[in-house]
Amino acid sequence: MKHILVSLVVFVFVDLAVSMKEKNEKAPQVQVYSRLPGNFGVQNTLICHTSGFHPPEISIKLQKNGNEMKSNQTDLAFEENWHYHLTKHALFTPEKGETYSCVVSHTTGIKTYYWEPDM
């Protein structure tokens, strides 16, 4: 009987911990844009801004045609509600037919967001 009671307590504790973790997770809001209007053949800066996410563990990759681009990243920062934001950027010269994207990996999932030129 004692073994059953201990198993039940452990089950309830684990279930509660998982429920609390799920409640605290919030997917990032993602914006992919360029510093200047997106014109082909003109150097620009590709920006991927993530915000409002929790927990803070996140990975951002800027890609050209599926290949990771050399980029820089801001420091992770948090807002009053303990949700976080992070931005990654890279110099690029958009060319017609090329695909530019931002791949965001977070505990809530992995998603790809695409930059759209202003043409």
PyMOL commands that set and color helices and strands:
alter all, ss='L'
color gray80, all
select helices_A, chain A and resi 2-24
alter helices_A, ss='H'
color red, helices_A
select strands_A, chain A and resi 29-34+44-53+58-64+67-68+72-73+77-78+84-92+100-106+109-114
alter strands_A, ss='S'
color yellow, strands_A
deselect
rebuild
show_as cartoon
